Amino acid sequence: MRRRVAATFVARLATAGADGRPHIVPICFALDDHTLYFAVDAKPKRTTNLKRLRNIAANPTVSILIDHYEDDWDQLWWVRLDGQARVVMRDAELERALHLLAQRYAQYRSTRPGGPVVAVSIDGMAGWSAS
């Protein structure tokens, strides 16, 4: 009997620092109209001085790649969102972002992200689908 692998999709944030070197990390995210939010959460990290945040401060232009994989390759798809990132400072927007993230991820309902929240204003999109 063939084991069925659950369908899943993953998001990856691509940033580049002042030196132009690319840096890519997986993120948990929530969308609100033309804004994507992600937070620095409690998952273990080597440092709190995160390269993704340093890169955004130096160069706020980012891309996010979201892709869907299944063993059935007719179901494959990806979408790339391009935009400008900024750390969220306003309380109302911060609360909205955390609410959206908690709606999407049970882990955020039990452990609220403690680090900065980043908003990406989406100004471009490209994608592909096998079907």
C-alpha positions as CSV (number, residue, x, y, z in Angstrom):
1,M,0.0,0.0,0.0
2,R,1.3,3.4,-1.0
3,R,1.6,5.9,1.9
4,R,-0.2,9.2,1.1
5,V,1.8,12.3,2.0
6,A,-0.4,15.1,3.2
7,A,-0.5,18.2,0.9
8,T,1.3,21.1,2.3
9,F,2.6,24.5,1.4
10,V,5.5,26.5,2.7
11,A,6.5,30.1,2.6
12,R,10.0,31.4,2.3
13,L,11.2,35.0,2.8
14,A,14.0,36.2,0.5
15,T,15.9,39.3,1.6
16,A,19.2,40.9,0.6
17,G,21.5,43.0,2.7
18,A,23.3,46.2,1.8
19,D,26.0,43.9,0.2
20,G,23.4,42.4,-2.1
21,R,23.9,38.9,-0.8
22,P,20.6,36.9,-0.7
23,H,19.2,35.3,2.4
24,I,16.2,32.9,2.5
25,V,14.3,31.6,5.5
26,P,11.0,29.8,6.0
27,I,8.2,31.9,7.6
28,C,4.7,31.5,9.0
29,F,2.5,34.1,7.6
30,A,-1.0,35.7,7.4
31,L,-2.4,37.8,4.6
32,D,-4.6,40.8,5.0
33,D,-5.6,42.3,1.6
34,H,-2.3,43.5,0.0
35,T,-0.2,43.0,3.1
36,L,1.6,39.9,4.3
37,Y,2.5,39.6,8.0
38,F,5.1,37.4,9.7
39,A,6.5,37.5,13.2
40,V,9.7,36.5,14.9
41,D,8.4,33.7,17.1
42,A,9.6,31.3,19.9
43,K,11.0,28.6,17.6
44,P,14.7,28.2,18.5
45,K,17.1,30.5,16.8
46,R,20.9,30.9,17.2
47,T,20.5,34.6,18.0
48,T,18.0,37.3,18.4
49,N,20.0,39.6,16.1
50,L,18.3,38.1,13.0
51,K,19.8,38.5,9.5
52,R,16.4,38.9,8.0
53,L,15.6,41.9,10.2
54,R,19.1,43.4,9.5
55,N,18.6,42.9,5.8
56,I,15.1,44.5,5.9
57,A,16.5,47.5,7.7
58,A,19.2,47.9,5.0
59,N,17.1,47.0,2.0
60,P,13.3,46.7,2.5
61,T,12.7,45.1,-0.9
62,V,11.8,41.4,-0.3
63,S,10.2,38.4,-2.1
64,I,8.1,35.7,-0.5
65,L,7.8,32.3,-2.3
66,I,4.8,30.2,-1.3
67,D,4.7,26.7,-2.9
68,H,2.4,23.7,-2.7
69,Y,3.8,20.2,-3.0
70,E,2.0,16.8,-3.4
71,D,3.1,13.5,-4.7
72,D,0.6,14.1,-7.6
73,W,2.6,16.6,-9.6
74,D,-0.6,17.8,-11.4
75,Q,-1.4,19.6,-8.1
76,L,1.8,21.6,-7.8
77,W,1.7,25.4,-7.7
78,W,3.7,28.3,-6.5
79,V,3.2,32.1,-6.1
80,R,5.8,34.7,-5.5
81,L,4.9,38.0,-3.8
82,D,7.2,41.0,-4.1
83,G,7.1,44.0,-1.9
84,Q,8.5,46.4,0.7
85,A,8.9,45.2,4.2
86,R,8.9,47.1,7.5
87,V,8.7,46.4,11.2
88,V,5.2,47.1,12.5
89,M,5.3,49.8,15.2
90,R,1.6,50.9,15.5
91,D,-0.3,49.1,18.3
92,A,-3.5,48.6,16.2
93,E,-1.7,47.1,13.2
94,L,0.4,45.0,15.5
95,E,-2.6,43.6,17.3
96,R,-4.4,43.0,13.9
97,A,-1.3,41.1,12.6
98,L,-1.0,39.0,15.7
99,H,-4.7,38.2,15.6
100,L,-4.4,37.1,11.9
101,L,-1.4,34.9,12.7
102,A,-3.2,33.3,15.7
103,Q,-6.2,32.5,13.5
104,R,-3.9,30.7,11.1
105,Y,-1.6,28.9,13.5
106,A,-2.7,27.1,16.6
107,Q,0.8,27.4,18.0
108,Y,0.4,31.2,18.0
109,R,-2.8,31.0,19.9
110,S,-1.0,29.2,22.7
111,T,2.3,31.1,22.5
112,R,2.0,34.6,21.2
113,P,5.1,35.6,19.1
114,G,7.4,37.7,21.2
115,G,9.6,39.2,18.6
116,P,9.0,41.9,16.0
117,V,6.1,41.6,13.5
118,V,7.0,42.5,9.9
119,A,4.5,43.8,7.3
120,V,5.2,43.3,3.6
121,S,3.2,45.7,1.3
122,I,2.7,43.5,-1.8
123,D,3.3,45.4,-5.0
124,G,3.8,42.5,-7.4
125,M,2.9,38.9,-7.8
126,A,3.8,36.0,-10.2
127,G,2.8,32.4,-10.1
128,W,2.6,29.0,-11.8
129,S,0.3,26.0,-11.6
130,A,0.7,22.5,-13.1
131,S,-3.0,22.3,-13.8
